[in-house]
Amino acid sequence: MKILEHRALRGPNYYSRYLTIFMRLDIEELEQRPSDQVSGITKRLQALMPGIYDHRCSVGEPGGFLQRVERGTYAGHMVEHVAIELQNLIGFSVGYGKTVDSYDTGIYNVCYRYRDEACGLAAGREAVEIVERLYNNQEVDLEPIIARLKKVRDAHMLGPSTAAIVEAARRRNIPYFRLTQDTSYIQLGQGHKQKRFQATVTEKTGIIGHAIADDKDWTKQILGDAGIPVPAGRICYSIEEALEAANDIGYPLAVKPLVGNHGRGVTTNINDEDELREAYQAATLRHDSVVVEQFIRGEDHRILVIDGKLIAAARRRPAHVTGDGESTLKELVDTENQDPRRGVGHENLLTRIEIDVQTERLIGQAGLSLDSIIPEGEVVFLKSTANLSTGGTATDLTDDVHPEVAYAAERISRLIGLDIIGIDLLAETLTRPLEEQSAGVVEVNAGPGFRMHISPTHGQGRDVGQHVVDMLFPEENEDARIPITAITGTNGKTTTTRLVSHLLRQAGRRVGMACTGTIEIDNHVVMRGDYSGPQAASIVLKEPGVENAVLEVARGGILRRGLGFDSCDVGILLNIASDHLGEGDIHTLDELARCKTVVVDAVSPEGTCVLNADDPRVLEQGTYWSRGKIVYFTLDPDFEPVRAHVADHGVAFTVADGMIVMRQGQVEAEVIHVNDVPITFEGHAPFNIQNALAAAAAGHALGLNIGDIRMGLQTFHPTPGQLPGRVNLVEADGVKCLIDYGHNVPALKALEPLVFSLGPKQRISVASAPGNRRDEDLEALGAQLARMHSQLFICETDPRGRPVGEAASLMKRGAENSGEDCRVEVVMEEHAAIERAVDAATEGDLLVLLVDDIDYAIERLKGRSFQDPPPQS
């Protein structure tokens, strides 16, 4: 088998509403060998992956997929299910998948859900190898495969603290973005409603508080001055200073780096000079400055305070083992590490215990070695600090905290100035006030780990992530989403996107807009290029100032990467016409319609789907797939399906007696006269009347009133400034020039009435088309251009996989075979073709420039006079 394409679809897509891995798989000779022709493959698969029995598949019951294998299915389908089960085996619960054949024999589109993108992709590659080995009756060693996948998982997965906050956000339907690859820098929410955090440091975390927490001496000074018990100590810059401090303070001591975390470089219960020297050296490996302080005997506690309130408390104990009277210390450690709750790093509830220098020092102090047999019931501590990351354990004590201890912890959070703070307290117990016992705050932590509170070794887990989310988004039921309007269709997407953005801006909204041409934030161009895909959506939704997102959505983006957002508030489906057929396994208009309807399928149940009732496929399939309320727009005010919709109190926008109107039930509200909408060219551009209706419907759905919509429509002009490259009409020296981006037959047919209304004399055009159209589409485009113009200059800007000149030749053939009286010439370079067209035009002619470089065309028109008209005979 051969993987031809393999990528993650990051949002609703052609195959699913979910995050989906897409694999285009050539099963080669296995096309001739369905699974029922491979002896014993069902039993071997189930023996290898017992959990695959739970896959219901289309049968709809446990064991359903195995029944399909037994009856006969293809290798691609098996790859799908193996990839799903591999993800389940490394801790990601997924179930959805589908495999569909393509138009090419032996090639299948395999799709399956993922939770983590890197793991989903890796699982697909491993699944292909596994299925090939099963077909070849070769052994499959699953253990190293799972190990490789776990390595990928651990390299990419969120840490337990970050994951707890993200999961809490999900429960409130708050979207999230991973802002940098493979890190815990996260954005919750969209646009101006967003909040950002990294691990457990949020954008509300004070930089001064963070600096104080990072400096143990500064922390002790502030807390000690406020009457909080802290151990006596001092900062030392040499071993001599450390020895002097030890003489002043007295043993036992604790030594730690001035700046550090996770217990790294910390040594406790130091009782003599030799131990002090060793501890000092370990601390200097972490920081040049070292704290030497009084060692307080007591239990190690961590108290978590979020937004000024105590949320959780735990007692931590360093990594330790308990003797059984028979096993050596090394054997006890090995046995403890076999606990399924222990893993590497943060993969499990507990971390494996590693024997290091600190461990050897502690057991040496106890007069033991790794070969010592530990008496039954005797506890041997293997680390001097109780961090979970070094194998420690935690017991939840949240419900046992004395009110005075809770008040002290909350007071500490205010004194230090942190929104999230972990307080390390040595105390005999949390059930009595600190002043009544031996106790002291040894450290505070900015960005404390949550693992010990989420999943303590003993006691009740606490949903601390929820408290962080509630702090960041205090309003009840706030989902931190901004209104998203997504616009798709074959033609008119960019115009409608820009028009909806204009309506919202005129109404005072701060808009982030992405379309073919630019990304604009609050009417400022921030990026130029084709931004009609999911990358652009991500850029807009991450912009902090954006109140409304308006996004053009092209079919290519849907197929390649999905939408890039999980849901939208308004989805506009303009039309479905022949263009790009033959690409991405989209060969028919019905398949194209299903691709386009992904946008309305992604509308939230409370949102609105704006549908063109004049397009039969939009009316049928758009209505079928729409999930929100439906608003129709139509040029035919008497169209029966729309009349019925309105009679049932649905909303529709249409044209009646030359006016754009909104209808609902018995109500008809006049919006604006068609002739007062500049982009309609006084009604000569019916396609732009439709675009105006769609934008008006979207504006209504987004809460604009009739006055807002009217003002927006009448102030939006088809100029290069407001609508670059879309039906721009300019004039120089008596020659009109229409600049547009029509690159398919439906677009040109829509433009045709306007062209004929503007060009009473000669109509001269420059046109091209990307080479990724079918031969018949390029020939049809040439024929349509010939029907509309008296002279045609064909150029070629993007061959897209074809030999240079082939697309232009096909267009020329179509034009010459059309039977129209049109002079046709191929001028390959676009600028040269524009020059030829400008030179050929005389006063009264119409230039129709269907070009990519709009700026060059306009400058060329401004920069040179046209030929004088020929003398009259």
Sequence and secondary structure as in RCSB ss.txt:
>XXXX:A:sequence
MKILEHRALRGPNYYSRYLTIFMRLDIEELEQRPSDQVSGITKRLQALMPGIYDHRCSVGEPGGFLQRVERGTYA
GHMVEHVAIELQNLIGFSVGYGKTVDSYDTGIYNVCYRYRDEACGLAAGREAVEIVERLYNNQEVDLEPIIARLK
KVRDAHMLGPSTAAIVEAARRRNIPYFRLTQDTSYIQLGQGHKQKRFQATVTEKTGIIGHAIADDKDWTKQILGD
AGIPVPAGRICYSIEEALEAANDIGYPLAVKPLVGNHGRGVTTNINDEDELREAYQAATLRHDSVVVEQFIRGED
HRILVIDGKLIAAARRRPAHVTGDGESTLKELVDTENQDPRRGVGHENLLTRIEIDVQTERLIGQAGLSLDSIIP
EGEVVFLKSTANLSTGGTATDLTDDVHPEVAYAAERISRLIGLDIIGIDLLAETLTRPLEEQSAGVVEVNAGPGF
RMHISPTHGQGRDVGQHVVDMLFPEENEDARIPITAITGTNGKTTTTRLVSHLLRQAGRRVGMACTGTIEIDNHV
VMRGDYSGPQAASIVLKEPGVENAVLEVARGGILRRGLGFDSCDVGILLNIASDHLGEGDIHTLDELARCKTVVV
DAVSPEGTCVLNADDPRVLEQGTYWSRGKIVYFTLDPDFEPVRAHVADHGVAFTVADGMIVMRQGQVEAEVIHVN
DVPITFEGHAPFNIQNALAAAAAGHALGLNIGDIRMGLQTFHPTPGQLPGRVNLVEADGVKCLIDYGHNVPALKA
LEPLVFSLGPKQRISVASAPGNRRDEDLEALGAQLARMHSQLFICETDPRGRPVGEAASLMKRGAENSGEDCRVE
VVMEEHAAIERAVDAATEGDLLVLLVDDIDYAIERLKGRSFQDPPPQS
>XXXX:A:secstr
 EEEEEEEE SS SS SS EEEEEEE GGGGG  GGGSTTHHHHHHHH GGGGG  GGGTSTTHHHHHHHH   H
HHHHHHHHHHHHHHTT     EEEEE SSTTEEEEEEE SSHHHHHHHHHHHHHHHHHHHTT    HHHHHHHHH
HHHHHHS  HHHHHHHHHHHHTT  EEE STTSSEEEESSGGG EEEETTEETTS HHHHHHHH HHHHHHHHHH
TT     EEEESSHHHHHHHHHHH SSEEEEESS  TTTT EEEE SHHHHHHHHHHHHTT SSEEEEE   SEE
EEEEEETTEEEEEEEEE SEEE  SSSBHHHHHHHHHTSTTEESTTSSSEE     HHHHHHHHHTT  TT B  
TT EEE  SS  GGGT EEEE GGG  HHHHHHHHHHHHHHT SEEEEEEEES SSS GGGSSEEEEEEEES   
HHHHS SBS    HHHHHHHHHS STT      EEEEE SSSHHHHHHHHHHHHHHTT  EEEE EEEEEETTEE
EEEEE  SHHHHHHHHH TT SEEEEE  HHHHHHH  SSS EEEEEE    S STTBTTB SHHHHHHHHTHHH
HTEEEEEEEEEETTSHHIIIIIHHH  SEEEEE S TT HHHHHHHHTT EEEEEETTEEEEEETTEEEEEEEGG
GSGGGTTTT HHHHHHHHHHHHHHHHTT  HHHHHHHHHT   STTTSTTSSEEEEETTEEEEEE   SHHHHHH
HHHHHHHH SS EEEEE   TTS HHHHHHHHHHHHHH SEEEE  S  TTS TTHHHHHHHHHHHTT    EEE
E  SHHHHHHHHHHH BTT EEEEE S HHHHHHHHHHS  B      
